[in-house]
C-alpha cells in the first residue's frame, strides 16, 4: 500500500448511516466501533482493488472493469455480494442508457429547430453529424474516468 | 435484496450508491500497479464497500458479546476479525486489546526465557572445556 489506511478515509456520516440501517433499531454503536468499521472499509477497497487488478492483468488489460470487480468478490470469498452487485450493475447501465437517450433526443430536437430556421442546410449533412455524435458518445463512455 | 441495490437521498430520489465515488477512486488509485479504472468498476466497488460495511456490522453484532447490551463495540469487531476466515484480512488493523499490565508481564516472561537459554548455552560450553 502506498499510503497508510488512516489517510484514506470514507466520510463518517455515510458510514454511520449504513451501519445504523443494517443493525436493528435502538442498537448503540460505540465511536471506536464506528471508526474501526470505517478503517476496515478502506482496507476492503484496497484489497478488492488489488484483487480486481490481478484479473485485469491476467486479461492483459490496463483498465479495471466491472467483471474484474465481480471476480475479485468471489476470490475474496464474498460470493454473497455477487448477485446484488450484478443487479446494481444492470440498474446503473439502464440509468446510463436513459441519460444518453435523453441527451440525444435533446440534441435532435435542437437540430430540428435549427433546421427549420436555416433552410439551406441539407438533410444529408445532419444525419452524418448525428451519426458522428453517436459514435463519439459511445467512445466517451468506454474511456476510463479521467484523472 | 432489491432494497440494498438502491438507497434514497435527501430528496427521496433513488440513488445507487451512498458512498462518494471520488473518495473511493482516490483509495483505489493509491493501490500500486493500478493504471485506470472504468466507471462501472468504480460504481461496483463503491456498492461492494457498502455491502461490506453492512455485513461486517451485522456479523460482528450477531456473534458479539455486546448483543446483550444492545450495543456494537470494538471488541465485537476484533473478535470477528480473529474468528471468521472471511474477515481475517482485517486482523492487523483490528487487533485484540490487552491490558498494559498484561503486556508488560508477557514481555518480562519472554526476557526471562531468553536469559535462561543463554545460561544453558554457557553451561554446556563450560562442560565441554
Interface residues (C-beta under 8 A of the other chain):
Chain A: X1 X2 X3 X5 X8 X9 X10 X11 X14 X15 X17 X18 X19 X21 X22 X23 X24 X26 X27 X28 X29 X30 X32 X33 X36 X37 X39 X40 X41 X42 X43 X44 X45 X46 X47 X48 X49 X50 X52 X53 X57 X62 X63 X64 X65 X66 X68 X69 X70 X73 X76 X77 X78 X80 X81 X83 X84 X85 X87 X88 X89 X91 X92 X93 X95 X141 X142 X144 X145 X147
Chain B: X1 X2 X4 X5 X6 X16 X17 X18 X19 X20 X23 X24 X25 X26 X27 X28 X29 X30 X31 X32 X33 X34 X35 X36 X37 X38 X39 X40 X41 X42 X43 X44 X45 X47 X48 X49 X50 X51 X52 X53 X54 X55 X56 X57 X58 X60 X61 X69 X70 X71 X72 X73 X74 X76 X77 X78 X85 X86 X89 X90 X93 X94
